[in-house]
Amino acid sequence: MLKYKFVFLCICSMLFSVSANALDPFSIYDDKAAAVCEEQSMEGKIDLAVVMEKAICANIGLKTSYLSALVSGASYGQGLSSYLPTVSLSESIETTSRKVDGGSHSETGSVGAWARLNWLLLDFGGRSANVERLKAALQSSYFAYDDTLQTLLYTVAENYYGVLSAEEKYEGLMEAEKSAKKAFEEASSRYDLGLVPLSDKLQAQTSYEQAKLASNVARKNIALERGNLAHLLDMPPYTMFDLKRPDKELKNLPKIEEIKDLIEKALAQRPDYKAVQQDLLAAEHQIDVAKSDGLPSLSGNLSAGADKDIRDGNRAVYSGTAGLTITMPFFTGFSQSYKIGQAKLQYQAAQENLKKAKSSIENEVWNAIQDYETSLESFKISQTLLDSAKETEKVAFASYKVGKVNILTLLDAQSALASARVENSTSFYNFLTAQNKLQKALGQMEKIK
């Protein structure tokens, strides 16, 4: 019977422990859930929203950041648990054998079961300071997760536009290659007719071979950009993407506010800055925790149990205790002084980190605004340049056919058109990237709906 009681006690203890691990009695995780994602098909034309959704579901760095936040939540839960009493159950079986040389031999045995409760009643603010410290650390980890998410979305958009830019650059260089081939064929034909010298044919051939070389390099860059995007999505680098291209008509462009207002908005919204603020708060509470270690504490304790003699089934002893315990640190070998000093230094370091983060954000917002305005103007200029280069090449080719200009004029016009095509596509995607960079600098980088 005693054996079964012992087993039952162990099972109850295990069940209670498992239940505590499986539940969230303090509702710590209710206010924060991982970014919800739905697996997206990568077949057919896919837009940036689909790619972002895929990255949120698959990116390992984002998952790791979220798990770190959950770990901080568990630490916060442990801190809250310090306000509750601890209860332990124990059961023992004991047998004692006693033999005297040349004399008698005796054996005794007993079984006992005990329940003990211990409750920290007063510690002069130590627990509350520790709980607030852990709460601030939890908030910091959540803000760090939000920052990881925004950084991921920005990087995905940057690589998405990188693929499209590389594809359009390749297409533009292929058009240039076709034009160079056409010029080479025209120069060859006119040379065969004796209308132009051999140098025209050779120069046109050189330009054609250079155009083929440039398009071949551009083809490699597409593969590299696709590999970078696939890596963010945790997919093989050889994965092929058929990405949807955005409209190049600029509509509803946001107006840039005063620099000071934008910086204040960034400081109010940036999750990484909020995380550093929470780190400072945690460091401040750590000073109170360190101070409380040198103060007295008051605990209450209760215990109840029974001992029973195995050999005498009719005899059992029941007992219980209740009391208060005051603990007062007297001398800790000066470790307490160093502990407080360490906490104060950590707080000072956290203050400096906050100043550094503020300065970094101010500079980042400033640079993002300059990039945005410059890239927007560059794209507008490139559109005008492209239209002009198309007309110039068209006129140059027609003039060369009738002998009004030499081959150098035609080749220069074709080279200018090729450069204008590349610049137009590059500047457009540079503008979109700069736009996202500004959103991220302001803490507004979000998943596209």
Secondary structure, DSSP 8 states (H G I E B T S, - for coil): -HHHHHHHHHHHHHHHHHHHHH--TT-TTTT------------SSB-HHHHHHHHHHH-HHHHHHHHHHHHHHHHHHHHHHTTS-EEEEEEEEEEEEEE-TTS-EEEEEEEEEEEEEEEEEE-TTHHHHHHHHHHHHHHHHHHHHHHHHHHHHHHHHHHHHHHHHHHHHHHHHHHHHHHHHHHHHHHHHHHHTTSS-HHHHHHHHHHHHHHHHHHHHHHHHHHHHHHHHHHHTT--TT----B-----S--S------HHHHHHHHHHH-HHHHHHHHHHHHHHHHHHHHHHTTS-EEEEEEEEEEEEESS-TT-EEEEEEEEEEEE-----TTHHHHHHHHHHHHHHHHHHHHHHHHHHHHHHHHHHHHHHHHHHHHHHHHHHHHHHHHHHHHHHHHHHHTTSS-HHHHHHHHHHHHHHHHHHHHHHHHHHHHHHHHHHHTT------
